[in-house]
Amino acid sequence: MPKPHPELPSDPPLQRPPQAVQSADYSIEQNPHKANRGLTRAWHAAINSLSGLRYAVLEESAFRQELTLVAILAPWAFLLPVDVVERILLLGTLLVVLIVELLNSSVEAAIDRISLERHSLSKRAKDFGSAAVMLALVLCGGTWVAIAGPHVVRWVRTLAG
């Protein structure tokens, strides 16, 4: 019989404001981060994205490890005699690993900002992110074995004589 979950404090029921865009406490005009539109917004988004990638490279060892994996495998995606869809799958799964790792790192940073003390819900959130990265790596590995594997086996047999 499964062990019952410990009781968690219940939150008050969610109530939507009459208008989703504006409530008594908040309007989009109050948010200085929402003032940019068009090309200015795109420019600032690009700067923020590059900043996020820079933080990931400088501060996240797991991201650096996965980036090394991408640097090693990406050229092989172009050297393998595969069709365009297979090449997109090989490269796409590498990008999925990086994307999921960035999302995992953002969850960890948000949890750490809230509190550095150990808490079961913080652990659970971080474990979910870690599991997501693991599943992305399994997807990537399976895709590479299925698509590149037969070509590698053929090359090894040819070299072995």
N, C-alpha and C positions, 0 to 999 in steps of 0.2 A: 504494500500500500504506500503510495507516495506521501512524503512528509509534507504537511501543510506549510504554506508560506507564512512567515511572520507577518503580523498585522502591520501595515504601513499607515502613517497618518493620512487621513482622507483630505483631499483638497475640496474646497467649496465647488459646487457645480459651475461649469463654465457657462457664462452668459454672453451672448454676442451683443455688441452695441447696436443701436438702431441702424447706423450706417457703418459698414466695415471699414471705410476709409478714415472716418473721423469719430472720435468719442469725446466725452467730457474731459478725459485725461490726456489725450494725444490727438494731434493732427499732423499730417505729413509735412505741413508747412513749418512745424516746430523742429523738424529733424534736419540739421545742417548737412547731413550726408546724402540727403535726397534732393538737393537743390540742382544738381548737375543734370543736364539733359543732352541728348544727341551725341555729337563727337566729343564734347567735354566729358560726358559720363563714360564713354568708351575709352578715352585716354586715361582717366583716373582708374577705371577698372583694370586696364592693362598694367598700369604702374603697380596697383595692389597685387595683381596676379604675379608679376615678376618679383615683387617683394616676398610673397608667400613662397615662391620657388627658391629664392635665395635663403630664406630662413630654413626651409626644408633641407637644403644641401648643407648649410653650415651647422645646423643644430640636431638633425635627425639621422642617426647612424643607420637605421633601418631603411630610410629613403635613399641614403648614399649606396647601401648594398644593392638595393633594387635598381638604382640608376646604373650601377656597374653591370648588373645583369642585362639591362636594356642596351648598354653600350657594347656588350659582347654579342648579344643575340641579334640586334637590329640589322647589322650588316649581313648576317647570314640569311635574313629574310629576303634580301635582294640577290644573294648568290645562289640560293636554292632554285632549281628549275620548277617553279610552281606557278599556277595561274594567278591572276590579279586578286580574285576573291580569297584564295588561300594566303597570299601575301598580306592582304588586309587583315585577315584573322590572326596571323602571326604577330604583326605589328600592333594590332588592336588589343590583343590580350596583354601585351607588354604595357601599353598605356593604361589599361584597366588596373593593373597592379599598382602603377604610380598614383593613379587617381584615388584608389581605395586607401592607399597608404597616406595620402594627403588628408583625406577625410578622417582617418583614424587619428592622425596627429592633431587635427583640429579638435576632435572630441577630447583627447588627452589634455590639450592645452586649456580647453574650457573647464574641464573637471579640476585641473590643477589651479586655475585661477579662483575657482570657488573655494577650494580648501585643499591643503596638502595633507590633511589628516586622513588616516585610513577609514574608509566607510564602505559598507557592503554594496551600496548603490553605485558609488564611484568605481569600485572594482568591477561590478557588472557592466557598466558602460564601457570601461576600458577593455574588458574581455570580449564584449560584442565587437568592438572595433578590431581587435586582434583576430577574432574569428573571421571577420569579413576579409581581412588581408590574407589569411590562410586560404580561404575559399578562392580568392582571386588568383593566388599562386597555383592552386590545384587546377583551376581553369586554364591558366597560362601553360603550365607543364603538360597537361593533357592535350591541349591543342598542338603544342610543339612536338610532342611524341607522335601524335596521330598524323601530322602533316610532314614534319621534317624527318621523323624516324625512318621511314622506308628509304628515303634518299641517303641518309647517313649509313644505314646498313648496306646499301648497294655500293657506296663509295668504299667502305671498309672491306667488303668482299673483293672488290676490284683491286685494291691495294694489296690485299693478302695473297692474291694470285689465284 
